[in-house]
Amino acid sequence: MYDPNGFTGEHLYLDANVFIYGVEGFKPYDKFLRAFFELIDNGQIRATTSEITLAEVLVAPIRDTRQDLAAIYEEMLSSAGPINVLPAGREILIESAAIRARSSAKPLDAIHIATAGSARASFFISDDRRLNPAPIKKVTLAELVSA
């Protein structure tokens, strides 16, 4: 398993699935994500995501009437938390359209990629194998736990 401390001092962009696996649990990633989010909470890793992430992570808790999970996500992705949550404003949306014009990226993926670029993130952390945030280096959770 990759040591999450290896990201200390880095600026990471987190895709929605990182939050889902971290909050709701996904056995192969549990240990890594607990340590990873602790480093973010302590300010040792700088993390950014898009406000779009909130719309993605709240689907299952709302569908399953899990207000407890919804409250965790809302707190995690609030402006008061350690994760920088950027709005999907006009510039991001224009850049996401350009990304879609050059690739096969889906709309929400393109917004994530544009937001990561705008934030000047050094790494894009996602478990979505089809997503390509180039020129930002993507690292999957699967790669991190198998390293």
Sine and cosine of phi, psi and omega as CSV:
sin_phi,cos_phi,sin_psi,cos_psi,sin_omega,cos_omega
0.00,0.00,0.63,-0.78,0.05,-1.00
-0.94,0.35,0.64,-0.77,0.05,-1.00
-0.99,0.15,0.88,-0.48,-0.01,-1.00
-0.86,0.52,-0.37,0.93,0.05,-1.00
-0.89,0.46,-0.33,0.94,0.03,-1.00
-0.90,0.44,-0.28,0.96,0.03,-1.00
-1.00,-0.09,0.02,1.00,-0.02,-1.00
-0.83,0.56,0.76,-0.65,0.00,-1.00
1.00,0.08,-0.13,0.99,-0.01,-1.00
-1.00,0.03,0.32,-0.95,0.10,-1.00
-0.94,-0.34,0.91,-0.41,-0.09,-1.00
-0.93,-0.36,0.60,-0.80,0.16,-0.99
-0.98,-0.20,0.75,-0.66,-0.04,-1.00
-0.94,-0.34,0.83,-0.55,0.08,-1.00
-0.97,0.25,0.32,-0.95,-0.06,-1.00
-0.85,0.53,-0.59,0.81,-0.06,-1.00
-0.91,0.42,-0.42,0.91,0.05,-1.00
-0.90,0.44,-0.67,0.75,0.02,-1.00
-0.93,0.37,-0.69,0.73,-0.01,-1.00
-0.88,0.48,-0.74,0.67,0.00,-1.00
-0.91,0.41,-0.58,0.81,0.00,-1.00
-0.95,0.32,-0.62,0.78,-0.05,-1.00
-1.00,0.07,-0.73,0.68,-0.10,-1.00
-1.00,-0.01,-0.21,0.98,0.05,-1.00
1.00,0.09,0.68,-0.74,0.10,-1.00
-0.50,-0.86,0.96,-0.29,-0.23,-0.97
-0.66,0.75,-0.77,0.64,-0.07,-1.00
-0.90,0.45,-0.36,0.93,-0.12,-0.99
-0.95,-0.32,-0.09,1.00,-0.12,-0.99
-0.78,0.63,-0.83,0.56,-0.08,-1.00
-0.88,0.47,-0.72,0.69,0.00,-1.00
-0.87,0.49,-0.75,0.66,-0.08,-1.00
-0.92,0.38,-0.55,0.84,0.08,-1.00
-0.87,0.49,-0.75,0.67,0.01,-1.00
-0.91,0.41,-0.63,0.78,-0.02,-1.00
-0.88,0.47,-0.78,0.63,-0.01,-1.00
-0.93,0.37,-0.48,0.88,0.09,-1.00
-0.90,0.43,-0.66,0.76,0.05,-1.00
-0.91,0.42,-0.58,0.81,0.08,-1.00
-0.92,0.39,-0.73,0.68,0.00,-1.00
-0.85,0.52,-0.58,0.82,-0.02,-1.00
-0.99,0.10,-0.01,1.00,0.03,-1.00
0.98,0.19,0.21,0.98,0.00,-1.00
-0.99,0.14,-0.37,0.93,0.09,-1.00
-0.82,-0.57,0.73,-0.68,0.06,-1.00
-1.00,-0.05,0.83,-0.55,-0.06,-1.00
-0.83,-0.56,0.62,-0.79,0.01,-1.00
-0.74,-0.67,0.51,-0.86,0.16,-0.99
-0.51,-0.86,0.04,-1.00,0.01,-1.00
-0.99,-0.15,0.42,-0.91,0.13,-0.99
-0.86,0.51,-0.42,0.91,0.04,-1.00
-0.85,0.53,-0.50,0.87,0.02,-1.00
-0.83,0.56,-0.65,0.76,0.01,-1.00
-0.86,0.52,-0.69,0.72,0.03,-1.00
-0.89,0.46,-0.56,0.83,-0.01,-1.00
-0.97,0.24,-0.70,0.72,-0.10,-1.00
-0.97,0.24,-0.36,0.93,-0.04,-1.00
-0.99,0.12,-0.20,0.98,-0.08,-1.00
-0.84,0.55,-0.84,0.54,-0.06,-1.00
-0.90,0.43,-0.71,0.70,0.03,-1.00
-0.86,0.50,-0.62,0.78,0.03,-1.00
-0.93,0.36,-0.72,0.70,0.01,-1.00
-0.86,0.51,-0.65,0.76,-0.07,-1.00
-1.00,-0.04,0.18,0.98,-0.07,-1.00
0.73,0.69,0.78,0.62,0.03,-1.00
-0.96,-0.29,0.97,0.23,-0.01,-1.00
-0.87,0.49,-0.48,0.88,0.03,-1.00
-0.88,0.47,-0.70,0.71,0.03,-1.00
-0.93,0.36,-0.67,0.75,0.02,-1.00
-0.86,0.52,-0.66,0.75,0.00,-1.00
-0.91,0.42,-0.62,0.79,0.04,-1.00
-0.89,0.46,-0.74,0.68,0.00,-1.00
-0.89,0.46,-0.69,0.72,-0.02,-1.00
-0.89,0.45,-0.62,0.79,0.04,-1.00
-0.94,0.33,-0.71,0.71,0.01,-1.00
-0.85,0.52,-0.61,0.79,-0.10,-0.99
-0.96,-0.27,0.48,0.88,0.06,-1.00
-1.00,-0.06,0.28,-0.96,0.00,-1.00
-0.93,0.37,-0.26,0.96,0.00,-1.00
-1.00,0.10,-0.19,0.98,-0.06,-1.00
-1.00,0.09,0.09,-1.00,-0.03,-1.00
-0.97,0.22,-0.17,0.99,-0.02,-1.00
-1.00,-0.09,0.79,-0.62,0.02,-1.00
-0.97,0.24,0.91,-0.40,-0.03,-1.00
-0.96,-0.29,0.93,-0.36,-0.08,-1.00
-1.00,-0.08,0.62,-0.79,0.04,-1.00
-0.95,0.31,0.47,-0.88,0.08,-1.00
-1.00,-0.01,0.95,0.33,-0.05,-1.00
-0.99,0.16,-0.08,-1.00,-0.08,-1.00
-0.82,0.58,-0.74,0.67,-0.03,-1.00
-0.89,0.46,-0.66,0.75,0.03,-1.00
-0.89,0.45,-0.69,0.73,-0.03,-1.00
-0.91,0.41,-0.62,0.78,0.05,-1.00
-0.91,0.42,-0.70,0.72,0.03,-1.00
-0.90,0.43,-0.60,0.80,0.01,-1.00
-0.91,0.41,-0.57,0.83,0.07,-1.00
-0.91,0.42,-0.65,0.76,0.04,-1.00
-0.90,0.43,-0.64,0.77,0.04,-1.00
-0.89,0.46,-0.70,0.72,0.01,-1.00
-0.90,0.43,-0.56,0.83,0.00,-1.00
-0.93,0.37,-0.48,0.88,-0.03,-1.00
-0.99,-0.10,-0.14,0.99,-0.12,-0.99
-0.56,-0.83,-0.12,-0.99,0.05,-1.00
-0.97,-0.23,0.36,0.93,-0.04,-1.00
-0.89,0.46,0.64,-0.77,0.09,-1.00
-0.97,0.24,0.36,-0.93,-0.08,-1.00
-0.80,0.60,-0.77,0.64,-0.03,-1.00
-0.92,0.39,-0.61,0.79,0.05,-1.00
-0.89,0.46,-0.66,0.75,0.00,-1.00
-0.90,0.44,-0.59,0.81,0.06,-1.00
-0.91,0.41,-0.67,0.74,0.06,-1.00
-0.87,0.49,-0.72,0.69,-0.03,-1.00
-0.89,0.45,-0.70,0.71,0.02,-1.00
-0.89,0.45,-0.63,0.78,0.01,-1.00
-0.92,0.39,-0.67,0.74,0.03,-1.00
-0.88,0.48,-0.66,0.75,0.03,-1.00
-0.91,0.42,-0.69,0.73,0.01,-1.00
-0.89,0.46,-0.58,0.81,-0.01,-1.00
-0.98,0.18,-0.15,0.99,-0.06,-1.00
0.84,0.54,0.69,0.72,0.05,-1.00
-0.93,0.36,0.58,-0.81,0.02,-1.00
-1.00,0.07,-0.46,0.89,0.00,-1.00
-0.68,-0.73,0.54,-0.84,0.07,-1.00
-0.92,-0.40,0.92,-0.40,-0.03,-1.00
-0.99,-0.16,0.85,-0.53,-0.04,-1.00
-0.37,-0.93,0.43,-0.90,0.13,-0.99
-0.96,-0.28,0.22,0.98,0.02,-1.00
-1.00,0.05,0.96,-0.28,-0.09,-1.00
-0.93,0.36,-0.43,0.90,-0.05,-1.00
-0.99,0.11,-0.25,0.97,-0.05,-1.00
-0.97,0.24,0.74,-0.67,-0.01,-1.00
-0.79,-0.61,0.99,-0.15,-0.05,-1.00
-1.00,0.00,0.33,0.94,-0.04,-1.00
-0.74,0.67,0.67,-0.75,0.25,0.97
-1.00,0.03,0.03,1.00,0.06,-1.00
-0.95,0.30,0.68,-0.73,-0.01,-1.00
-0.97,0.25,0.84,-0.55,0.05,-1.00
-1.00,-0.04,0.66,-0.75,0.10,-0.99
-0.78,-0.63,0.81,-0.59,0.01,-1.00
-1.00,0.03,0.42,-0.91,0.07,-1.00
-0.89,0.46,-0.59,0.81,0.04,-1.00
-0.85,0.52,-0.67,0.75,0.04,-1.00
-0.90,0.43,-0.63,0.78,-0.05,-1.00
-0.93,0.37,-0.63,0.78,-0.03,-1.00
-0.99,0.13,-0.28,0.96,0.02,-1.00
-0.99,-0.10,-0.13,0.99,-0.03,-1.00
-0.95,0.33,0.00,0.00,0.00,0.00
